[in-house]
Amino acid sequence: MTSQVSEEPTEEATRPRSTPVATSASVAGLQPLTNIQQWTAEFRDGLTGETEAVDDGLSIRLSGAGELVILALAPIPVNSASAFQVWLTHSWQPHPENLAQAVLLLSNDSEIPLGDINFAGTHLLHRSLPSGSVVTGISLRNLFSREGDNLVLRDPALVKHPPALGTSTAVEGDETPSMIPVSSEEVTNRIEKDGISFVLEARSLSAVLRYVYTPIEGNLSDIEVEINNGDAIKLSEDGGVTVEMEGVEWSAEDEEIERHFVSCEQVDDCVEARWQFRRGSELADFRYRLRVQGKSLLIELDGGNARATGVELGYVVGAVHPRLIKTPFFNIGEDQPTILSTSGVFVSSYIDWYSSGASSLHGEPLQNDELMHLNGGCRYRKMSDGRRAPLQERWVLTVSRRFEEVLPNLNDEVTVGPQVASDLVWCQLPEFEANEEAYVEAYERLRMYRQIGMDKLLVLHPASMWNDGVGGAALRPSGSPAKGGDDALTEYLEAVEDLGYPVGLHSSFREISPADPDWKIEAVALDEYGELARSGPGRYLMRPTTVDKSIAGLAGELATRFDAGVIFLGDHCAQPPWTRFDYDHRLDGRASFRTTLSCDRRLLRLLADDSRPVVADGGSHWWHAGRVGGVLARPGGQHPSQQPLLVDFALRRLRPGTLAAGLGTPTEFFGGEIAEEERDGRSPKLDRYLAATVAYGHAGLLPNLEEWGLCATAKVYYMLQALQQSYLGVNVQSVHYHCSGNFLEISEALVAGTHENSQVRIVYENGLQIYVNGAEEEEWTITLSEDDEIVYKLPPASFLANGPGDLLVYSADPGDGRIDYARCADYLFLDTRGRRLSEGSITLSGAALLTHQDWQIDVYPLDCEGEIEIRPGMIWENRRMPPLRVLAYRDDEGEDLATANISEKSVVIRVQDDVYRYRITLPEWMVEPGK
């Protein structure tokens, strides 16, 4: 009996019973294959089982290990269809080291992989078919099942016409977006011809720049710059367009490609050159348009007959005493563009991301070498139809004596939505294990923080709070089954709310799952082979163009359903836009990373309409400066801790409008795993991490408790919680770099190399002064004022912050050795680093926190040895001291009298391991004196 192919598919016929109801759009173009209940199941290689017909499917109960082959009643010719799909549901947890695979069987013993069975529950398997294919069945291989495991196949269908979805590549909200650096002084531009060369001049008070174009090679080596009549510098030697001809990709300088000059002339304010590339019988025509704007040379490249594979920006030749500068938090993926310092000027080289038609950008050359590269270039990958988009690029080359003028314009805009409070230290919980204890463990961690007075935390949850890593809904997640479902999640969140912590719930629009009620095939991106782009177990990559107001509203619905105060957006600010690339060639304007960038910005604008703050996971967040209320500021680049403290870009370009927290995790900041013996509260690595956080003006981000311990976690909190309130949201008044008693602004410091000392002074408009010594070896001595008797010695990886008011925070040596100290109106935190010291009202060896109010002093021993002595008279000044008592608070008990020596002048507490807080207060029978 031959399987029937329906000419008019219906929604009911193609809806898997174990998945949410699909929209009618999701079944357009499907040709259902009926009678799957009658397909034949064969059990091989030790696998046994039995089959049962279910509604629209075939249910199979399995036992053993081996292969399951399900054969159609008769071969199924594909005819006009272009893909095959089937819904698969199974009841076991996949084993990551022994995954089963699904394979589509075709006639003539050929086959096509449908994918790994790395998910649990229901998933759609979908694969394109070669023209003329004949389907004979499905094979499920490497199955391992205990008796009773169940598997269901439903709704096999041929896909007649894969859906398309167009979009505009315009960046919404920016009428004329431009990243071209802006000059702060008046510049006069003109063009003149000199022999066969064209000279494009930018003349200002500070410099005369002559960009010279001589059409000889046909690539970017033809461009030179002369600065103040100095010798010419080539900034893109061997750079230019790369092409594919005769099935081989050729570099921009390869002599195997013939580059024929066609013409070069001035057209209005541009120099326009035309070139023809040839290899054998293949031709590619290119046009270069050069013009000056301010101090920048703009080179537009287009054409290529879809043979261009990208643009490489080459390397620098002829620079005098060159110095290469990387800018922290400005990165292209994992790479960082480099700015050149030479002959008293700075030079930057960028591909304009607002006009690019490329698939991706990169910050390194295709081949690693030891040449002086300022930037990488861009790539054009083949789309789903096997062709590349036509070349459309703009190279922006800028020269200036001011460092700020060679940085890109980020088109900052004021954040529309609410921001996170500046008094909150951020706590990103680690990944949740797929078990019923996951929420309990997270709560116990937070309860411990609350016990030691850490009451100002923003608690961010990872995506694994919603799932067990094997599929499930992506857009409308619920509590994962292995963790107890919605009931357990709701109970956990209510308990966290009782602790007083605002909660951020993870939300992302990177993926879509067949388990989502919003599922439709049109919402799935294509990979470069034209297949539905898989992004993980049971997940597909969501088309960036499908994010509209209704989809973005799901984040608010999720937060409302679980009463979360903050939306925590994953992925979109953490990764560059080309990591979520849709290769569908039918997109309007063809696919480019710029399409994703536009869609991400539209998403952020829609999310800003919610009444809750939106914070984002960072790493590539400079693309969206000022567009979210807060960001986890992962620095990007290689080994960020080894780079000099160059803070101007972060403080002046990124901070306005967006609150940043942390520097990634300490592991991310140091670019690799940190040895266990270096992970503690007095680790030099924690010192450097803290000092850099202060230098960049970020909120605190707690390190992982299991890795770093409670003392390190508390130190990050108490050293930053009061301090960050004095700089978050406050404008920077000045930034200076120190060397040998001299303080230089950024441009002077970079020319002199002073910034490499990593000693920086930052003054905020509210009077806050911050000194950070990020040097590796050199000490820095600071006196805050002429009247100050204390001289602070800042060893490597240390800082000092003073004001406004009585705020004083430092990790430095005030005369008796290095200590960590934070004094504010709310608390005193002190870590003597293992020595017994007296500091004001407290004497101890180790770390402790002290808070006080009328007739009540709380002492939290964090990492102490021996006794803690408190002098209440120095806290309650000008008061007659009444009798006192000391209470002890243990984890599982209420208050209890503590062992302490109490005298008229001091209270000496003998620290016990099971006590987390001591309270010095009045006797139980006594009211406050005077009442």
Salt bridges, closest charged atoms under 4 A:
GLU11 OE2 - ARG15 NH2 3.10
GLU12 OE1 - ARG15 NH1 3.23
GLU12 OE2 - ARG17 NH2 3.02
GLU42 OE1 - ARG44 NH2 2.64
ASP55 OD2 - ARG17 NE 2.74
ASP56 OD2 - ARG17 NH2 2.84
GLU67 OE2 - ARG141 NE 3.35
GLU111 OE1 - ARG141 NH2 2.74
GLU172 OE2 - ARG602 NH1 3.37
ASP174 OD2 - ARG601 NH1 3.48
ASP174 OD2 - ARG627 NH2 3.44
GLU185 OE2 - LYS295 NZ 2.59
GLU192 OE1 - ARG190 NH1 3.06
GLU192 OE2 - ARG210 NH1 3.42
GLU201 OE1 - ARG190 NE 3.03
GLU201 OE1 - ARG203 NE 3.23
GLU226 OE1 - ARG210 NE 3.09
GLU237 OE1 - LYS234 NZ 3.53
GLU244 OE2 - LYS382 NZ 3.76
GLU244 OE1 - ARG388 NH1 2.83
GLU246 OE1 - ARG279 NE 3.12
GLU249 OE2 - ARG379 NH1 2.57
GLU256 OE1 - ARG279 NH1 2.86
GLU258 OE1 - HIS260 NE2 2.96
GLU272 OE2 - ARG274 NH2 2.91
GLU272 OE1 - ARG287 NH1 4.00
GLU272 OE1 - ARG289 NH1 2.90
GLU282 OE1 - ARG307 NE 3.29
GLU300 OE1 - ARG289 NE 3.48
GLU300 OE2 - ARG394 NH2 3.40
ASP302 OD2 - ARG287 NH2 2.81
GLU312 OE2 - HIS362 NE2 2.99
ASP352 OD2 - ARG394 NH1 2.84
ASP369 OD1 - HIS373 NE2 2.77
ASP385 OD1 - ARG590 NH2 3.99
GLU404 OE2 - ARG402 NH2 3.26
GLU405 OE1 - LYS295 NZ 2.63
GLU413 OE2 - ARG605 NH2 3.73
GLU413 OE2 - ARG627 NE 3.48
ASP423 OD2 - LYS456 NZ 3.56
GLU444 OE1 - ARG447 NH2 2.98
ASP468 OD1 - LYS483 NZ 3.14
ASP486 OD2 - ARG561 NH1 3.64
GLU511 OE2 - ARG510 NH1 3.49
GLU511 OE1 - ARG539 NH1 3.06
ASP518 OD2 - ARG476 NE 2.50
GLU531 OE2 - ARG127 NE 2.95
GLU557 OE1 - ARG476 NH1 3.38
ASP582 OD2 - ARG543 NH1 2.60
ASP584 OD2 - ARG543 NH2 2.93
ASP584 OD1 - ARG586 NE 2.80
ASP600 OD1 - HIS572 ND1 3.40
ASP600 OD2 - ARG580 NH1 2.87
ASP610 OD1 - ARG612 NH1 3.55
ASP617 OD1 - ARG634 NE 2.71
ASP648 OD2 - ARG652 NE 3.61
GLU668 OE1 - ARG634 NH1 2.65
GLU678 OE2 - LYS685 NZ 3.14
ASP687 OD2 - ARG818 NH2 3.64
ASP687 OD1 - ARG833 NH2 2.63
GLU706 OE1 - ARG445 NH2 2.31
GLU756 OE2 - ARG323 NE 3.59
GLU776 OE1 - ARG688 NH2 3.91
ASP820 OD2 - LYS715 NZ 2.55
ASP820 OD2 - ARG833 NE 3.04
ASP831 OD1 - ARG682 NH2 2.95
ASP831 OD2 - LYS715 NZ 2.75
ASP854 OD1 - ARG879 NH2 3.15
ASP858 OD1 - ARG919 NE 2.71
ASP863 OD2 - ARG682 NH1 3.27
GLU869 OE2 - ARG871 NH1 3.64
ASP891 OD1 - ARG447 NH1 3.36
ASP896 OD2 - ARG890 NH1 3.75
ASP914 OD2 - ARG890 NE 2.81
GLU928 OE1 - LYS931 NZ 3.72
